[in-house]
Amino acid sequence: MGLSTAPRCGYPVQMDLAALMQLLRDAQLPDGGWPYLPGQPAAAEVTVLAAAAGAAPSLAALTAASEGWAGLLLPAALRSHQPQREAADALVKGLVAKILSAESQVVEDEDGVLGHDATLRAWSWMPGTAPWVEPTAYALLSLAACGQAEHPRAIEGRKMLLNRQCSDGGWNYGNPRVLDTDLESELGVTAWAVMALPPSDAVSRGLERVLRVREEESTTSLALAVLALTAHDAPMGDLPDRLLARLSRGGASTRLDRLALGLCALHAAADALHPFVLERR
């Protein structure tokens, strides 16, 4: 699966993309899933990201990965791999129903200590607990991938994300302000939030935060920055090249969740299907 076409921003992302994809495929376990590192058991997060990158988990591995918070992202991850999506159709439909029926904790905040609207329903890491930004973004991406972007739960989820934006334009785990103190955003969470939101002034501010990736550059931060920027057709400069160089240097020693996420980003930068967008590009 070599990607040699010029990406939308005009720089080549080709080098050993096919070789990196083969590294991911070669790391697949006999049960059809992926671990974080060789010698470990399959991990739900890695299996979901591998599916998003275009690898082919077994249906059993996808079913196992659907348990817990990784199931929030799985329907979105499968949108870029149609054969797997068709094989897992019943699983995806069940996950969408589960996402729509999930209830998060509503926190009473009469004194305004929390600094945000705690009555907005969204999604949490664990059922019945307080909602947070990242799992809400996962759920919104999956709902959009399955034609449910205008469901009342999705609309409320987007309101929750906008309500939790930090003063610096990004997002953190979910508390923008506590006890009259503004809290700083986190790049990774910001990237997921802007992927899950349609274009707006709030998203533009979020993308400005994402572009500060050079201040905290890593494989994960570069991958998420590229995914967020491509989702909104924003210029990326040399970020895909820097990501490809990191993945190439790491080779087989790269942790597999980072490799899979990086491949998702490089595929998106090369104008292949982006797994984490509100509308199919």
C-alpha positions in Angstrom: 0.0 0.0 0.0 2.5 2.6 -1.1 1.3 6.1 -1.0 3.2 8.1 -3.6 0.6 10.7 -4.6 1.3 14.3 -3.6 -0.7 15.4 -0.6 -3.0 18.3 -0.5 -0.4 20.7 0.9 2.2 20.1 -1.7 5.1 18.2 -0.1 5.9 14.5 -0.6 4.9 12.0 2.0 6.1 8.8 0.5 9.4 7.5 1.8 8.8 4.1 3.5 5.1 4.5 4.3 4.4 1.0 2.9 7.3 -0.4 5.0 5.9 1.2 8.1 2.4 -0.2 7.3 4.0 -3.6 7.0 5.6 -3.2 10.4 2.2 -2.7 11.8 0.8 -5.7 10.0 3.7 -7.9 11.1 3.0 -7.1 14.7 -0.5 -8.5 14.6 -1.1 -11.2 17.2 -2.5 -14.6 16.4 -5.8 -13.5 18.0 -6.1 -10.7 15.4 -5.4 -7.8 17.7 -2.4 -5.6 18.5 -0.4 -5.0 21.7 1.4 -1.9 22.7 4.7 -3.7 22.5 5.8 -7.2 21.2 5.3 -9.9 23.8 2.3 -8.2 25.4 -1.3 -9.2 25.0 -3.7 -7.4 22.7 -4.8 -3.9 23.8 -8.1 -2.4 22.8 -6.7 1.1 22.0 -4.0 -0.3 19.7 -6.4 -2.6 17.9 -8.8 0.2 17.2 -6.0 2.5 16.0 -4.6 -0.3 13.8 -8.1 -0.6 12.2 -8.2 3.1 11.6 -4.8 2.9 9.9 -6.1 0.3 7.5 -4.9 -2.9 9.0 -7.3 -5.8 9.3 -8.1 -6.9 12.9 -10.2 -10.1 13.3 -13.8 -9.8 14.2 -13.0 -11.4 17.5 -10.3 -8.8 18.2 -12.7 -6.0 17.3 -15.3 -7.4 19.6 -12.8 -7.6 22.4 -11.7 -4.0 21.7 -15.2 -2.7 21.8 -15.4 -3.2 25.5 -14.7 -0.1 27.6 -13.8 3.4 26.3 -12.1 2.2 23.1 -15.6 1.2 21.8 -16.5 4.9 21.6 -13.9 5.3 18.8 -14.3 2.0 17.0 -17.1 2.9 14.6 -15.1 5.9 13.4 -12.0 3.8 13.1 -13.6 1.4 10.8 -14.9 4.0 8.3 -11.5 3.9 6.5 -11.5 0.2 6.0 -14.7 -0.8 4.3 -14.2 -4.7 4.2 -13.7 -4.7 8.0 -16.7 -2.3 8.4 -19.0 -4.7 6.6 -17.7 -7.7 8.5 -18.3 -5.8 11.8 -21.7 -4.3 10.8 -23.7 -5.8 13.6 -20.9 -4.9 16.1 -20.9 -1.3 14.9 -24.7 -0.9 15.1 -24.6 -2.2 18.6 -21.9 0.2 19.6 -23.8 3.2 18.1 -26.9 2.2 20.1 -24.7 1.9 23.2 -23.1 5.3 22.6 -26.5 7.0 22.2 -27.8 5.4 25.3 -24.8 6.1 27.5 -25.4 8.3 30.5 -22.8 10.4 32.2 -22.9 11.8 35.7 -24.6 15.2 36.0 -22.9 17.2 38.7 -24.7 19.9 40.7 -22.7 23.1 40.8 -25.0 25.8 42.3 -22.0 27.9 43.5 -20.3 27.9 40.1 -17.1 26.3 41.5 -16.5 24.2 38.4 -16.4 27.0 35.9 -18.5 25.2 33.2 -22.0 23.9 32.6 -22.0 20.5 34.4 -25.5 19.7 33.3 -24.6 19.0 29.6 -24.7 15.3 28.9 -21.7 13.9 27.1 -19.5 10.8 27.4 -17.1 9.5 30.1 -14.2 7.1 30.4 -16.3 4.9 32.7 -20.1 4.5 32.5 -21.9 6.7 35.0 -19.0 9.0 35.8 -18.4 12.6 34.9 -18.1 13.4 31.1 -14.7 14.4 29.7 -13.5 16.0 26.5 -11.6 13.1 24.9 -14.2 10.3 25.2 -16.9 12.8 24.0 -14.8 13.6 20.9 -14.5 9.8 20.2 -18.3 9.4 20.5 -19.0 12.3 18.3 -16.7 11.1 15.6 -18.3 7.6 15.7 -21.8 9.1 15.5 -20.8 11.2 12.5 -19.3 8.2 10.8 -22.6 6.4 11.2 -24.9 9.1 10.1 -25.9 10.3 13.5 -24.2 13.7 13.6 -27.5 15.5 14.1 -28.9 13.2 16.8 -29.9 15.2 19.9 -27.1 13.5 21.9 -24.5 14.5 19.3 -25.8 18.1 19.3 -25.6 18.2 23.1 -22.1 16.6 23.0 -20.8 19.4 20.7 -22.3 22.0 23.1 -20.4 20.3 25.9 -17.1 20.5 24.0 -17.6 24.2 23.2 -18.5 24.9 26.9 -15.2 23.3 28.0 -12.9 25.3 25.8 -10.0 26.8 27.7 -9.1 30.5 27.7 -6.0 29.8 25.6 -8.1 28.3 22.8 -7.5 24.7 23.4 -9.0 22.0 25.5 -7.8 19.9 28.5 -9.3 16.8 30.0 -12.5 18.8 30.7 -12.0 21.6 33.3 -11.3 25.0 31.7 -11.5 26.9 34.9 -11.6 26.0 38.6 -11.9 28.2 41.6 -11.6 31.4 39.4 -8.4 30.1 37.9 -8.0 29.4 34.2 -6.4 26.0 33.4 -4.1 25.3 30.5 -5.1 23.2 27.5 -3.4 20.1 26.3 -2.4 19.6 22.7 -3.6 16.0 22.3 -7.0 16.6 23.8 -7.3 19.8 21.7 -6.7 17.9 18.5 -9.4 15.3 19.3 -11.8 18.1 20.1 -11.3 20.1 16.9 -11.7 16.9 14.9 -15.1 16.3 16.5 -16.4 19.9 15.8 -17.5 21.6 12.6 -15.6 24.8 11.5 -16.2 27.8 13.8 -14.3 30.6 15.5 -13.8 28.2 18.5 -12.3 25.6 16.2 -10.0 28.2 14.6 -8.6 29.0 18.0 -8.2 25.4 18.7 -6.2 24.9 15.5 -3.9 27.8 16.6 -3.3 25.8 19.8 -2.5 22.7 17.7 0.0 24.6 15.6 2.1 25.1 18.8 3.0 21.4 18.5 6.7 22.3 18.0 6.8 23.4 21.6 6.0 19.8 22.7 7.0 17.7 19.7 6.6 13.9 19.9 5.3 11.2 17.7 1.9 11.3 19.2 1.6 15.1 19.3 2.7 15.3 15.6 0.3 12.6 14.5 -2.7 14.3 16.3 -1.7 17.7 15.0 -1.6 16.4 11.4 -5.0 14.7 11.9 -6.6 17.8 13.3 -5.2 20.1 10.7 -6.1 17.8 7.7 -9.6 17.4 9.1 -10.1 21.1 8.6 -7.9 21.5 5.5 -5.5 23.7 7.4 -1.9 24.2 6.3 0.6 22.0 8.1 4.0 23.1 6.9 6.5 20.3 7.4 4.7 18.5 10.2 4.0 15.3 8.1 7.7 15.1 7.1 8.7 15.5 10.7 6.3 12.7 11.7 7.5 10.4 9.0 11.1 11.0 10.0 10.3 10.1 13.6 8.5 6.9 12.7 11.2 5.9 10.3 13.9 6.4 12.9 11.9 4.4 15.5 11.2 1.5 13.1 10.2 -1.7 14.7 10.9 -0.3 18.2 8.1 2.3 17.9 5.2 1.6 20.3 2.4 0.2 18.2 -0.3 2.6 19.3 2.0 5.5 18.2 2.9 3.7 14.9 -0.8 3.2 14.1 -1.8 6.7 15.0 1.1 8.1 12.9 0.0 6.0 9.9 -3.5 7.4 10.2 -2.0 10.9 10.1 0.3 10.2 7.2 -2.5 8.6 5.2 -4.7 11.6 5.8 -1.8 14.0 4.8 -1.4 12.0 1.6 -5.0 12.7 0.8 -6.2 9.2 1.5 -9.4 8.7 3.5 -9.2 10.4 6.9 -10.8 8.1 9.6 -11.5 10.9 12.1 -13.6 13.6 10.3 -17.2 14.7 10.7 -17.8 14.4 6.9 -16.2 11.9 4.5 -13.5 13.6 2.5 
